[in-house]
Amino acid sequence: MQTYYFDGHIHIGRTKENQAVKITASDQLTLHHIISFVKEAKGIDMIGIIDAHSPHVLEECFELVQDHDFEELEGGGLSDGELTILFGSEIELYDHNCSGPIHVLCYFPTLKQMKSFSNWYQSYVSNPHLSSQRIYCDAQTLQHEVKARNGLFIPAHIFTPFKSLYGKGVKTHLSEVFDPNYIDAVELGLSCDTSMANTISELKDYTFLTNSDAHSLEMIGREYQALLLQEPSFNSFKQVLLENGESKVSYNYGLNPKLGKYYSSVCQSCHQQIHNPSQCEYCHSTKVLKGVPNRINEIATSQGHIVKPKRPPYVSQVPLKYIPGLGPKSLSKLRRQLHHDMYVIHDASFEEIQTVTNEQVASRIMTLREGSLVITPGGGGRYGKID
């Protein structure tokens, strides 16, 4: 068994939001840029590309094999011997059972099965070339189509106020929309950690994933997990989610929830962070964007408290680019001289980091590793800050 770092929620960049953003050619989220950046700068061993339903992204995946840069693994996925790619799709659901839109992730073992799903998917969306498109079928039909192709079905960033399972998607129970037997894991998302999600009884049997939802190269690895696997492949990842044998998530790495954009409840009228999730104590408005802890408490209370299941440790981290005093040039130098982010974050000594940067930055990275950074909470769509 060996440990592999996995980030399973990476966008190629063909979203409506990113079409309006001007970015330099070197920063574009092409598949080739992602591969080189992950290997050279991030040190991630496995990634999930969740736009592989898009015809031109799928074509790029086939070209990797045709050009002999990658090969299809017997256990599913693509590999070049250093990096494993899993192909998937992020989809927006909003059927008659949903209270609001829900994003889900679907992964498939082979390019053939991914292409089969892409062909089916194109008949139910308005633009198959864009990421996170709304699909015009009911949720359980989608679940069955994924399972018919040996796929994995995972609700994404389940607590964010918008476009998520518990944000506005359901009132209290996931069974309002989904067949619980066809869910393989859940992705926590920003503003939440394991201890918070562990209070919800109906999640007790699902593996928790922490993925970046990266829309830029630097955001890859913002959240990730360490997987203990026999080999880095789709089937091994599936065994992790099923918790079969020794394969498992050994650590979840994610932002401290207070750094998330939706941690605190915020009044939408006066924009103050508030304690009462129903009414602002400053201007008395009832237009409140409810923070994730408040929403989780509502769900947990409605489902009844349980004995919390044992789970892997959740380690609070922030990407190196968030470290005060570590600018782009210093970060680039740190990566060149100390391998990549995973080494700097997990293994590099204080002396190694200090030699490349300075004592202050080295101390902050050590504090990051210990999870003891001082944070001003975020909320209302604004990230928290490291003090």
C-alpha positions in Angstrom: 0.0 0.0 0.0 1.2 3.5 -0.8 0.0 7.0 -0.1 -1.2 9.1 -3.1 -2.5 12.7 -3.0 -5.7 13.2 -4.9 -7.7 16.3 -6.0 -10.8 15.1 -7.8 -12.5 18.4 -8.8 -10.6 20.3 -11.5 -12.2 22.3 -14.3 -10.7 22.7 -17.7 -12.0 26.3 -17.7 -14.8 26.2 -20.2 -17.4 27.6 -17.8 -19.6 30.6 -18.4 -17.7 32.6 -15.7 -14.3 31.9 -17.1 -15.3 32.8 -20.7 -15.7 36.4 -19.5 -12.2 36.4 -17.7 -9.1 37.4 -19.7 -6.2 35.1 -18.7 -2.8 34.7 -20.2 -2.0 31.7 -22.4 0.3 30.1 -19.8 -2.5 30.3 -17.2 -5.2 28.7 -19.3 -6.7 25.5 -17.9 -5.9 23.3 -20.9 -5.4 19.6 -20.1 -1.7 19.8 -21.0 -1.2 22.9 -18.7 -2.9 21.1 -15.9 -0.8 18.0 -16.3 2.5 19.9 -16.3 1.5 22.2 -13.4 0.2 19.4 -11.2 3.4 17.4 -11.7 6.0 20.3 -11.5 4.4 22.7 -9.0 1.8 20.9 -7.0 3.1 17.4 -6.5 -0.4 15.8 -6.7 -0.4 12.1 -7.8 -4.1 11.8 -9.0 -6.5 14.3 -10.4 -10.1 14.2 -11.5 -11.0 16.3 -14.6 -14.7 17.0 -14.3 -15.3 18.4 -17.8 -14.5 15.2 -19.6 -18.2 15.0 -20.9 -17.3 18.0 -23.1 -16.6 16.7 -26.7 -13.3 18.7 -27.1 -12.0 17.8 -23.6 -12.9 14.1 -24.3 -11.0 14.4 -27.6 -7.9 15.7 -25.7 -8.1 12.7 -23.4 -8.1 10.3 -26.4 -5.2 12.2 -27.9 -3.1 11.7 -24.8 -3.4 7.9 -25.4 -3.0 8.1 -29.2 0.2 10.2 -28.8 1.5 7.6 -26.3 1.9 10.2 -23.5 -0.6 8.3 -21.3 -2.0 4.8 -21.3 -5.3 3.5 -20.1 -4.9 1.5 -16.9 -6.4 -1.9 -16.5 -8.0 -0.6 -13.3 -9.4 2.5 -15.0 -8.1 5.9 -15.6 -5.1 7.2 -17.5 -1.4 7.2 -16.4 2.0 8.3 -17.6 3.7 6.6 -14.7 3.8 9.7 -12.6 0.2 11.1 -12.7 -3.2 9.3 -12.9 -6.2 11.1 -14.5 -9.8 10.1 -13.7 -12.4 11.4 -16.1 -15.7 12.8 -14.8 -18.4 15.3 -15.2 -19.9 18.0 -12.9 -23.6 18.4 -13.6 -26.4 20.7 -12.2 -29.6 19.1 -11.3 -32.9 20.9 -10.7 -35.8 18.4 -11.1 -39.3 18.7 -9.6 -38.1 17.2 -6.3 -35.4 19.8 -5.7 -35.9 22.9 -3.7 -33.0 24.5 -5.5 -30.2 23.4 -7.9 -27.7 20.8 -6.9 -24.2 20.1 -8.3 -23.0 16.5 -8.6 -19.8 14.8 -9.7 -19.8 11.6 -11.8 -16.6 9.6 -12.6 -16.2 6.8 -15.1 -13.5 4.1 -15.3 -12.7 4.1 -19.1 -12.7 6.5 -22.0 -15.3 4.3 -23.7 -17.7 4.6 -20.8 -17.0 8.3 -20.5 -17.8 8.8 -24.2 -21.0 6.7 -23.9 -22.1 8.9 -21.0 -21.1 12.1 -23.0 -23.3 11.0 -25.9 -26.3 10.4 -23.6 -25.7 13.6 -21.7 -25.6 15.8 -24.9 -29.4 15.1 -25.5 -30.3 16.6 -22.1 -28.3 19.8 -21.8 -28.3 23.1 -23.8 -24.6 23.3 -24.2 -22.5 20.2 -23.7 -19.2 22.1 -24.2 -19.6 24.0 -20.9 -19.0 22.8 -17.4 -21.7 22.3 -14.8 -24.6 22.5 -17.2 -28.1 22.0 -16.0 -29.4 18.6 -17.1 -33.0 18.3 -18.1 -33.9 14.9 -16.5 -34.7 13.8 -13.0 -32.0 13.1 -10.4 -32.6 9.4 -10.1 -32.5 8.9 -13.9 -29.1 10.5 -13.9 -28.0 8.2 -11.1 -29.1 5.1 -13.0 -27.3 6.3 -16.2 -24.1 6.8 -14.2 -24.4 3.3 -12.6 -25.2 1.7 -15.9 -21.7 2.7 -17.0 -20.0 1.5 -13.8 -19.6 5.1 -12.7 -19.4 6.8 -9.3 -22.0 9.4 -8.2 -20.9 12.0 -5.7 -22.9 15.2 -4.6 -20.5 18.1 -4.8 -19.7 20.8 -2.2 -22.8 19.8 -0.3 -23.2 22.7 2.2 -22.5 25.8 0.1 -25.7 28.0 0.1 -26.1 27.9 -3.6 -26.2 24.9 -6.0 -25.7 22.2 -3.4 -27.5 19.2 -1.8 -28.1 20.9 1.6 -27.7 24.5 0.6 -31.1 24.8 -1.1 -31.4 21.4 -2.9 -33.3 19.6 -0.1 -35.1 20.6 3.0 -33.6 18.1 5.4 -33.0 14.7 3.8 -31.1 13.6 0.7 -33.7 11.0 -0.1 -36.0 13.8 -1.1 -34.1 13.9 -4.4 -31.6 11.0 -4.6 -31.6 7.2 -4.2 -29.3 6.9 -1.2 -28.1 3.5 -2.5 -26.6 5.1 -5.6 -24.5 7.7 -3.8 -20.8 6.6 -3.4 -19.4 9.6 -1.4 -20.1 13.2 -0.6 -17.8 16.2 -1.2 -17.7 18.6 1.8 -16.7 21.9 0.1 -15.5 25.1 1.6 -16.7 26.4 5.0 -17.1 22.9 6.4 -14.9 20.2 7.9 -15.3 16.6 9.0 -16.4 17.4 12.6 -19.2 19.7 11.3 -20.5 17.2 8.7 -20.2 14.3 11.1 -23.2 15.6 13.0 -25.6 14.7 10.2 -26.9 11.2 10.7 -27.7 10.2 7.1 -24.1 10.8 6.1 -22.7 8.3 8.5 -22.1 5.6 5.8 -20.6 7.8 3.1 -16.9 8.6 2.6 -16.1 12.3 2.9 -14.0 13.9 0.1 -12.2 17.2 0.1 -11.6 18.6 -3.4 -10.5 22.0 -4.7 -13.2 22.8 -7.2 -10.3 24.5 -9.0 -11.1 27.1 -11.7 -7.4 28.2 -12.0 -4.1 26.4 -11.9 -3.1 27.9 -8.5 -6.3 26.6 -6.9 -5.5 23.0 -7.8 -4.8 21.3 -4.4 -6.6 24.0 -2.4 -8.3 21.0 -0.9 -7.3 17.3 -1.4 -7.0 14.0 0.3 -4.3 11.4 1.0 -5.4 8.0 -0.2 -3.8 4.7 0.8 -3.9 2.5 -2.3 -2.5 -0.6 -3.9 -2.2 1.4 -7.1 -3.5 4.8 -8.4 -6.4 3.8 -10.5 -10.2 4.2 -10.8 -10.9 0.8 -9.3 -8.6 1.5 -6.3 -10.4 4.8 -5.8 -13.7 3.0 -5.9 -12.5 0.6 -3.2 -11.6 3.6 -1.0 -15.2 4.9 -1.3 -16.6 1.5 -0.5 -14.1 1.2 2.4 -13.1 -2.3 1.2 -10.0 -3.8 2.5 -7.0 -1.6 3.4 -7.7 1.1 0.8 -8.9 4.2 2.5 -8.8 8.0 2.8 -6.0 8.4 5.4 -6.2 12.2 5.7 -8.6 15.0 4.4 -6.8 18.2 3.8 -8.8 21.4 3.4 -9.2 25.0 4.2 -10.0 25.9 7.8 -13.8 26.3 7.5 -13.5 29.9 8.7 -11.6 30.8 5.5 -14.6 29.7 3.4 -16.8 32.3 1.7 -20.0 31.1 3.5 -18.9 30.3 7.0 -20.6 33.2 8.9 -24.2 34.3 8.4 -24.4 37.7 6.7 -27.1 40.2 6.4 -27.8 40.9 2.7 -29.1 44.4 3.5 -26.3 45.9 5.6 -23.6 43.2 4.9 -22.7 42.7 8.5 -21.7 39.3 9.9 -24.5 38.3 12.3 -25.1 35.6 14.9 -28.9 35.2 14.4 -29.4 33.3 11.1 -33.0 34.5 10.9 -32.8 38.3 11.5 -30.0 40.9 11.5 -29.3 42.3 14.9 -28.0 45.5 13.3 -30.7 46.6 10.8 -33.3 43.9 11.7 -33.6 42.7 8.1 -34.7 39.1 7.5 -32.7 38.9 4.3 -29.9 36.7 5.6 -27.4 34.5 3.8 -27.2 31.7 6.2 -23.7 30.5 7.2 -22.8 26.8 6.7 -22.6 26.1 10.5 -26.1 27.4 11.0 -27.4 25.3 8.1 -25.7 22.2 9.3 -27.1 22.7 12.8 -30.6 22.9 11.3 -30.2 19.6 9.4 -28.5 17.8 12.3 -31.3 18.9 14.7 -34.0 17.7 12.3 -32.3 14.3 11.8 -31.5 13.7 15.5 -28.0 13.4 17.1 -25.9 10.3 16.6 -22.7 8.8 17.9 -20.2 10.3 15.4 -18.5 7.6 13.2 -14.8 7.4 13.2 -13.2 9.2 10.3 -9.8 10.2 8.9 -8.3 13.3 10.5 -9.2 16.6 8.8 -6.1 18.7 8.6 -6.7 22.5 8.1 -4.5 24.0 5.5 -4.3 26.9 3.1 -2.5 27.0 -0.3 1.0 28.4 -0.2 -0.1 31.4 -2.3 -2.2 32.5 0.7 0.8 32.7 3.0 1.5 36.4 3.9 4.9 37.5 2.6 5.2 34.7 0.1 4.9 36.5 -3.3 4.7 34.9 -6.7 8.5 35.1 -7.3 9.3 33.6 -3.9 6.8 30.8 -4.4 8.2 30.0 -7.8 11.7 29.8 -6.2 10.4 27.6 -3.4 9.0 25.2 -5.9 12.1 25.1 -8.0 14.4 24.4 -5.1 12.1 22.2 -2.9 10.4 20.0 -5.5 6.7 21.1 -5.2 3.9 22.2 -2.9 3.3 18.8 -1.3 6.9 18.6 -0.2 6.9 22.1 1.2 3.6 21.7 3.0 4.2 18.2 4.5 7.9 17.4 4.6 10.3 20.4 4.2 12.2 21.4 7.4 12.1 24.9 8.8 15.8 25.3 7.8 15.1 24.3 4.2 12.3 26.8 3.8 14.1 29.5 5.6 17.1 29.1 3.3 15.0 29.6 0.2 12.7 32.4 1.6 13.2 33.9 5.1 12.5 33.2 8.7 9.1 34.9 8.8 7.7 32.9 5.8 9.2 29.6 7.2 7.5 30.2 10.5 4.2 30.8 8.9 4.5 27.6 6.8 5.3 25.7 10.0 2.2 27.3 11.6 0.2 26.3 8.6 1.4 22.7 9.0 0.3 22.8 12.7 -3.1 24.2 11.8 -2.8 27.1 14.2 -3.1 30.1 11.9 -5.2 33.0 13.3 -8.2 33.6 11.0 -10.8 36.3 10.5 -13.9 34.3 9.4 -15.4 34.8 5.9 -19.1 35.0 4.9 -21.6 36.3 2.4 -19.4 35.4 -0.5 -16.1 36.8 0.9 -13.2 34.6 1.9 -11.9 34.8 5.4 -8.4 36.2 6.0 -5.2 35.0 7.7 -4.2 37.6 10.4 
